[in-house]
């Protein structure tokens, strides 16, 4: 698709056709199965000052926490107990954890539960990334948010598109399944910018891709900006599916933060992954990237069961599989 064609679809030129085609392609490659990834958000400290994120360094109103390694391992063990095939270890860019700390968590999670381990820890040095891969880490998520250089520089002060892209290539070279994503309706983003972002994301030929809507956080410089459109985010997800038939695509929690039931709807327009939180209830509310994140106040097992119920409500089947990259298997 050309950028102009994508822009028209983002503007609503053919929602019925777009959503139907994306759903059909998802069913063709994944059947009715939806993979579950259990997220453990183990620290809300962050060295960065992104203008859209509630974890930003300058947010003095946020109660900060760090889980210790043993408590993180207890949370990873829960994945096996609730039959989830993948754990996602996520934090802000928090360098208080050494590469050995993270390595111990990776090896412990794989030994106790036999899960696939995805890391989402931000911009770490290549030596750390290589070390964690040698410890058994399977995947790494590193969001771009946007490829537009001016918008990126404004939204992520002091950081550059080129550096982020370079780290994605480092991850690929290290042997990870690599994931990235964008924020739709990020303040300053036009439909033309979003169309180009979707094409750039697809051109990276990644194992996992995501598009989630902007949700304003009151304690950030973007707090007074308008929330993103759920419909545009759903269109973006569907377009990503058409451009990336074999990629794993999550239906993000940001959708449900803006509209009840929107995350379930995402499973019918191209998504094949949902990611319930396994973060302990004692700290989960403080992982406050945006309002509504981890709003469901319950123990982790109940959150997982709620996710499975949501999957069934839209006629899909919760999977217990690891859910590895079909794109990688197809390409050898």
Secondary structure, DSSP 8 states (H G I E B T S, - for coil): --HHHHHHHHTTS-HHHHHHHHHHHHHHHHTTEEEEEEEEEEE---S---TT-TT-TT-TTS---B--HHHHHHHHHHHHHTT-SEEEEEESS-TTS-HHHHHHHHHHHHHHH--EEEEE--S--HHHHHHHHHHT--EEE---B---HHHHHHHSTT--HHHHHHHHHHHHHHT-EEEEEEEET-TT--HHHHHHHHHHHHHT--SEEEEEE----TTSTTTTS----HHHHHHHHHHHHHH-TTSEEB--HHHHHHSTTHHHHHTTTT--EE--B-S-HHHHTT--SSTTTT-S-S-HHHHHHHHHHHHHHTT-EEE-S----HHHHHH-
